[in-house]
Amino acid sequence: MKISKIVTTAAVSLLSLSLAACGGGAGSGGGAKTIFKLAFNQTEQHPQYTAGVEFGKKLEEATQGRYTVKVYANEQLGGQADVIQNLSNGSVEMMWVGGPVMESYNPDFVVYNLPYMFDSVESFRATMADLDAMKELYTSIEESKSITVLAGVYAGSRNVYNSKRPINTPADLNGLKIRVQQSDSQVKMIEAMGAVASPMNNGEVYSALQTGVIDGAENNEPTWDALKQSEVAKYYSYTQHLMIPDYLLVSTKVLNAMSEEDQEAFKKIVPEIQAMASDGFQAFTESSIEHATSIGAQFNQVEDKQAFKDLVQPLVDESINANETRKALAETITANNAAHPAK
C-alpha cells in the first residue's frame, strides 16, 4: 500500500508538471499564461510573421504575462479555408488570412478584392486605416461565425507569373491554367482576363506548378519567391491587377473571454502591428526580386494595363452596384484615390 501510494503521488506530481508546461508557464501577475495560436500560410521571413511575433511580445508585456501569441507559419495549422473554420469554433485563436477568403462569410468584403480598385499604396493604406468606414464590415460576422477582423494590411500588388511565357496582352493568357485564391470574385477576374481559373490553397501551388497541373498563378513577389514558386514559374509579368488586403483575425469568443483591461491592451497593440506588417513589405519585396533574378527569373512590365482593366470592369461594376454597403465602401476608396493619386 505504501509503495502504491508513493507511485500514485509521483504520477500526480508528474501530471501537474506536465500540465503546467502545456500552459506555457505563469505570468508575472500570478495566473497561468494563455498562448494564442496565430495561423499563417507563409514563411518565417514574411513581415506578417515578424509582426505576429512582435504582437506576442507586446501583448505579454501589456498584460503582465497573462497573454502572448505564438505564430505557426507554413500552414502548420492547415490551409486558410480550414483554419478559418477552427477560428470560428475557437480551437485556433488568431490568423492572417487573404482577403478573398472572407467573401465566403460576408460577400461585401469583395469590394477590396476587385481588380484595379486602388490607384496607389497610399490610397490603399488610407482606406485600411479608416476604422469608421471599416467598422461595420469588420464586425459583420461576429454573430454568425464568431470572427472579428482586427486590421487590414498591405500585401503588395498582385501580378501574373507562369512557366510558359511573358504576359504582355490578355491574349497571352489564353489557355493558361492560373491558380487563384478560393473566391468567386477571383475566379471571375482571371477568367475575364483570358485564363483558366484554378482555385487552390497556396501551399499546393509549388507541386501543382512542378507537375504541370497549373501553368501559373497570380500573387506578389515575396510570396512567389518565398514559397519557391519562382523556381518553377520564372516569367513574372506586372499586370498589377490587384492590391488586396490580408486581414488579421481573432476568434470573437476568445476576445470576449478576456477581461476588459486585457481586451483594451490587446486592441491598443493592433494599429502598431498593422503598420509594422505594411511597412515591412517594401523591403521584403525588393529582396525577393533580387533573389528571384539570381535564379533566372524574368520580369516584364505590361505596357497596356488598360486592356486588362477594360476586360474586368463589368465585374467591378456589377459587384459594387449590388448593394448600398458596397457603394459606400467604394466611395471611400474613390475619395482616397483622389487624395493619393498614382505617382
C-alpha positions as CSV (number, residue, x, y, z in Angstrom):
1,M,0.0,0.0,0.0
2,K,2.8,2.4,0.9
3,I,4.6,1.7,-2.4
4,S,1.3,2.1,-4.3
5,K,0.7,5.5,-2.5
6,I,4.2,6.7,-3.4
7,V,3.8,5.7,-7.1
8,T,0.4,7.4,-7.2
9,T,1.7,10.6,-5.6
10,A,4.7,10.7,-8.0
11,A,2.3,10.2,-11.0
12,V,0.1,13.1,-9.9
13,S,3.2,15.3,-9.4
14,L,4.4,14.5,-12.9
15,L,1.0,15.1,-14.4
16,S,0.8,18.5,-12.7
17,L,4.3,19.4,-14.0
18,S,3.2,18.4,-17.5
19,L,0.0,20.4,-17.4
20,A,2.0,23.5,-16.2
21,A,4.4,23.1,-19.1
22,C,1.5,22.9,-21.6
23,G,0.0,26.1,-20.1
24,G,3.2,27.9,-21.1
25,G,4.2,28.9,-17.6
26,A,2.9,31.5,-15.2
27,G,2.6,35.2,-15.9
28,S,4.1,37.8,-13.6
29,G,0.5,38.6,-12.4
30,G,0.3,35.1,-10.8
31,G,-2.0,33.4,-13.3
32,A,-1.3,30.9,-16.0
33,K,-0.1,32.3,-19.3
34,T,-2.5,31.9,-22.2
35,I,-0.9,31.4,-25.6
36,F,-2.9,32.4,-28.6
37,K,-2.1,30.4,-31.7
38,L,-1.7,32.6,-34.8
39,A,-2.0,30.6,-38.0
40,F,-0.1,31.8,-41.1
41,N,0.3,30.2,-44.5
42,Q,3.7,31.7,-45.5
43,T,7.3,31.6,-44.2
44,E,9.1,32.9,-41.2
45,Q,10.8,35.5,-43.5
46,H,7.5,37.2,-44.2
47,P,6.8,40.6,-42.5
48,Q,3.4,39.4,-41.3
49,Y,5.2,36.6,-39.4
50,T,7.6,39.1,-37.8
51,A,4.6,41.4,-36.9
52,G,2.8,38.4,-35.3
53,V,5.9,37.6,-33.2
54,E,6.1,41.2,-32.1
55,F,2.4,41.1,-31.2
56,G,3.1,38.3,-28.8
57,K,5.9,40.2,-27.1
58,K,3.9,43.4,-26.8
59,L,0.8,41.5,-25.6
60,E,2.8,39.7,-22.9
61,E,4.3,42.9,-21.7
62,A,0.9,44.8,-21.7
63,T,-0.9,42.1,-19.8
64,Q,1.8,41.4,-17.3
65,G,2.4,38.0,-18.8
66,R,-1.2,36.8,-18.8
67,Y,-1.3,36.5,-22.7
68,T,1.1,36.0,-25.5
69,V,1.0,34.9,-29.2
70,K,2.8,32.1,-31.0
71,V,2.9,32.2,-34.8
72,Y,2.6,29.0,-36.7
73,A,4.0,29.6,-40.2
74,N,4.0,27.4,-43.4
75,E,0.4,26.2,-43.0
76,Q,1.3,24.2,-39.9
77,L,-2.3,24.5,-38.7
78,G,-3.8,23.9,-42.2
79,G,-4.8,25.8,-45.2
80,Q,-6.7,29.1,-44.8
81,A,-10.1,27.7,-45.7
82,D,-9.7,25.0,-43.0
83,V,-8.1,27.2,-40.3
84,I,-10.8,29.9,-40.5
85,Q,-13.3,27.2,-39.5
86,N,-11.2,26.4,-36.5
87,L,-11.0,30.1,-35.7
88,S,-14.8,30.2,-35.8
89,N,-15.1,27.4,-33.2
90,G,-12.2,28.8,-31.1
91,S,-9.7,26.0,-31.4
92,V,-7.4,28.5,-33.2
93,E,-7.3,32.0,-31.7
94,M,-5.9,34.2,-34.4
95,M,-4.8,34.1,-38.1
96,W,-3.6,36.0,-41.0
97,V,-5.9,35.5,-44.0
98,G,-6.1,36.6,-47.6
99,G,-8.9,39.0,-48.3
100,P,-10.8,36.8,-50.8
101,V,-11.3,34.1,-48.2
102,M,-13.6,36.5,-46.3
103,E,-16.1,36.7,-49.1
104,S,-17.4,33.2,-48.1
105,Y,-18.5,34.8,-44.8
106,N,-19.7,38.2,-46.0
107,P,-19.8,38.8,-49.7
108,D,-19.4,42.6,-49.1
109,F,-15.7,42.0,-48.5
110,V,-15.5,41.7,-52.3
111,V,-15.1,45.4,-52.7
112,Y,-11.4,45.3,-51.6
113,N,-10.7,42.2,-53.7
114,L,-11.8,43.7,-57.0
115,P,-9.2,44.4,-59.7
116,Y,-7.8,47.9,-60.3
117,M,-9.6,49.4,-57.3
118,F,-6.7,51.3,-55.7
119,D,-4.6,53.9,-57.6
120,S,-1.7,53.9,-55.1
121,V,-0.3,52.2,-52.0
122,E,-1.1,55.4,-50.1
123,S,-4.7,55.2,-51.1
124,F,-4.9,51.6,-50.0
125,R,-3.3,52.3,-46.6
126,A,-5.5,55.3,-46.0
127,T,-8.6,53.2,-46.7
128,M,-7.4,50.4,-44.4
129,A,-6.7,52.9,-41.6
130,D,-10.3,54.4,-41.8
131,L,-11.8,52.3,-39.0
132,D,-15.0,54.3,-39.1
133,A,-15.6,53.2,-42.6
134,M,-14.5,49.6,-41.9
135,K,-16.1,49.0,-38.5
136,E,-19.4,47.6,-39.7
137,L,-17.7,45.2,-42.1
138,Y,-15.1,44.2,-39.6
139,T,-17.8,43.2,-37.0
140,S,-20.2,41.8,-39.5
141,I,-19.5,38.1,-38.9
142,E,-19.1,38.2,-35.2
143,E,-22.6,36.9,-34.5
144,S,-22.8,34.3,-37.3
145,K,-19.2,33.0,-37.2
146,S,-17.6,34.4,-34.0
147,I,-14.8,36.0,-36.0
148,T,-13.6,39.6,-35.5
149,V,-11.5,41.4,-38.1
150,L,-8.8,43.4,-36.4
151,A,-7.0,45.1,-39.3
152,G,-6.3,45.0,-43.0
153,V,-2.6,45.3,-44.1
154,Y,-0.8,46.0,-47.3
155,A,0.3,42.8,-49.0
156,G,1.8,44.2,-52.2
157,S,0.4,44.3,-55.7
158,R,-0.5,41.0,-57.3
159,N,0.7,40.1,-60.8
160,V,0.6,37.1,-63.1
161,Y,3.5,34.6,-63.3
162,N,3.8,31.3,-65.2
163,S,6.1,28.7,-66.6
164,K,5.4,29.3,-70.3
165,R,5.9,32.9,-71.5
166,P,5.8,36.6,-70.6
167,I,2.4,38.1,-70.4
168,N,2.0,41.3,-72.3
169,T,-1.6,41.3,-73.5
170,P,-4.7,39.4,-72.5
171,A,-4.2,37.1,-75.5
172,D,-1.0,35.8,-73.8
173,L,-3.2,34.4,-71.0
174,N,-5.4,32.4,-73.3
175,G,-5.4,28.7,-72.3
176,L,-3.1,29.1,-69.3
177,K,-4.3,27.4,-66.1
178,I,-3.7,30.1,-63.4
179,R,-4.1,29.5,-59.7
180,V,-6.3,32.0,-57.8
181,Q,-7.5,32.3,-54.2
182,Q,-10.6,30.4,-53.3
183,S,-13.3,33.0,-54.0
184,D,-15.9,33.6,-56.7
185,S,-14.5,37.1,-57.5
186,Q,-11.0,35.8,-58.1
187,V,-12.2,33.1,-60.4
188,K,-14.3,35.5,-62.4
189,M,-11.5,38.0,-62.6
190,I,-8.8,35.7,-64.0
191,E,-11.3,34.2,-66.5
192,A,-12.3,37.7,-67.6
193,M,-8.6,38.3,-68.2
194,G,-8.5,35.3,-70.5
195,A,-7.0,32.5,-68.4
196,V,-8.5,29.3,-66.9
197,A,-9.0,29.7,-63.2
198,S,-7.7,27.0,-60.8
199,P,-8.6,27.9,-57.2
200,M,-6.4,26.2,-54.5
201,N,-4.6,26.7,-51.3
202,N,-1.2,28.5,-51.6
203,G,0.6,25.5,-50.1
204,E,-0.4,23.4,-53.0
205,V,0.8,25.7,-55.7
206,Y,4.5,24.7,-56.0
207,S,3.8,21.0,-56.6
208,A,0.9,21.9,-59.0
209,L,3.3,24.1,-61.0
210,Q,6.1,21.4,-60.9
211,T,3.8,18.7,-62.1
212,G,2.0,20.8,-64.7
213,V,-1.4,20.7,-63.1
214,I,-1.3,24.5,-63.4
215,D,0.7,26.8,-65.6
216,G,1.0,29.7,-63.3
217,A,-0.6,31.8,-60.6
218,E,-1.1,35.4,-59.5
219,N,0.5,36.9,-56.4
220,N,3.0,39.4,-55.1
221,E,6.8,38.9,-55.5
222,P,7.5,37.9,-51.9
223,T,5.0,35.0,-51.8
224,W,6.0,33.8,-55.3
225,D,9.7,33.7,-54.3
226,A,9.5,32.7,-50.6
227,L,7.4,29.6,-51.5
228,K,9.9,28.7,-54.2
229,Q,7.3,29.1,-57.0
230,S,9.9,31.3,-58.7
231,E,11.9,28.1,-59.4
232,V,9.2,26.6,-61.5
233,A,7.3,29.6,-62.9
234,K,10.0,32.1,-63.9
235,Y,8.0,34.5,-66.0
236,Y,6.7,37.3,-63.8
237,S,4.6,39.9,-65.6
238,Y,3.5,43.2,-64.0
239,T,-0.2,43.2,-64.7
240,Q,-0.7,44.9,-61.3
241,H,-4.3,43.8,-61.4
242,L,-4.9,43.6,-57.6
243,M,-3.9,45.4,-54.4
244,I,-5.9,43.4,-51.8
245,P,-5.6,43.3,-48.1
246,D,-4.5,40.5,-45.9
247,Y,-6.5,40.6,-42.6
248,L,-5.6,39.9,-39.1
249,L,-8.4,37.9,-37.5
250,V,-9.3,36.9,-33.9
251,S,-11.9,34.5,-32.5
252,T,-14.7,36.6,-31.1
253,K,-15.2,34.0,-28.4
254,V,-11.6,34.3,-27.3
255,L,-11.6,38.1,-27.4
256,N,-14.7,38.3,-25.3
257,A,-13.3,35.9,-22.8
258,M,-10.5,38.4,-21.9
259,S,-11.0,40.9,-19.1
260,E,-12.0,44.4,-20.2
261,E,-8.5,45.5,-19.2
262,D,-6.8,42.9,-21.3
263,Q,-9.1,43.4,-24.2
264,E,-8.2,47.1,-24.2
265,A,-4.5,46.3,-24.1
266,F,-4.9,43.8,-26.9
267,K,-6.7,46.2,-29.2
268,K,-4.3,49.0,-28.5
269,I,-1.5,47.0,-30.0
270,V,-3.3,46.3,-33.3
271,P,-2.6,49.6,-35.1
272,E,1.2,49.3,-34.4
273,I,1.2,45.7,-35.7
274,Q,-0.8,46.8,-38.8
275,A,1.8,49.5,-39.6
276,M,4.7,47.1,-38.9
277,A,3.3,44.5,-41.3
278,S,2.6,47.0,-44.0
279,D,5.9,48.9,-43.7
280,G,7.9,45.7,-43.8
281,F,6.5,44.7,-47.1
282,Q,8.6,47.0,-49.4
283,A,12.0,45.8,-48.2
284,F,10.7,42.2,-48.4
285,T,9.6,42.8,-52.0
286,E,13.0,44.2,-53.0
287,S,14.9,41.3,-51.6
288,S,12.5,38.8,-53.2
289,I,13.1,40.4,-56.6
290,E,16.9,40.2,-56.1
291,H,16.8,36.6,-55.2
292,A,14.4,35.6,-58.0
293,T,16.6,37.4,-60.5
294,S,19.6,35.5,-59.3
295,I,18.0,32.1,-60.1
296,G,17.0,33.2,-63.6
297,A,13.5,34.7,-63.2
298,Q,12.4,37.1,-65.9
299,F,10.4,40.2,-65.2
300,N,8.4,42.3,-67.7
301,Q,6.3,45.4,-67.4
302,V,2.9,45.3,-69.1
303,E,2.6,48.5,-71.1
304,D,-1.1,48.3,-71.8
305,K,-2.8,47.6,-68.4
306,Q,-5.9,49.3,-69.6
307,A,-6.6,46.3,-71.9
308,F,-6.8,44.1,-68.8
309,K,-8.7,46.7,-66.9
310,D,-11.4,47.0,-69.6
311,L,-12.0,43.3,-69.5
312,V,-12.6,43.2,-65.8
313,Q,-14.6,46.5,-65.5
314,P,-18.0,44.8,-65.9
315,L,-17.2,42.5,-63.0
316,V,-16.2,45.5,-60.9
317,D,-19.3,47.5,-61.8
318,E,-21.6,44.5,-61.1
319,S,-20.0,43.8,-57.8
320,I,-20.0,47.4,-56.5
321,N,-23.6,48.1,-57.5
322,A,-25.0,45.1,-55.8
323,N,-26.0,47.0,-52.7
324,E,-25.6,50.2,-50.8
325,T,-23.0,48.9,-48.4
326,R,-20.6,48.2,-51.3
327,K,-21.3,51.5,-52.9
328,A,-20.3,53.3,-49.7
329,L,-17.1,51.3,-49.3
330,A,-16.2,52.0,-52.9
331,E,-16.9,55.7,-52.4
332,T,-14.3,55.7,-49.6
333,I,-11.8,54.2,-52.0
334,T,-12.6,56.8,-54.7
335,A,-12.0,59.6,-52.2
336,N,-8.7,58.2,-51.1
337,N,-7.7,57.6,-54.7
338,A,-8.3,61.4,-55.4
339,A,-6.3,62.3,-52.3
340,H,-3.5,59.9,-53.1
341,P,-3.2,59.6,-56.9
342,A,-0.7,57.2,-58.6
343,K,2.8,58.7,-58.8
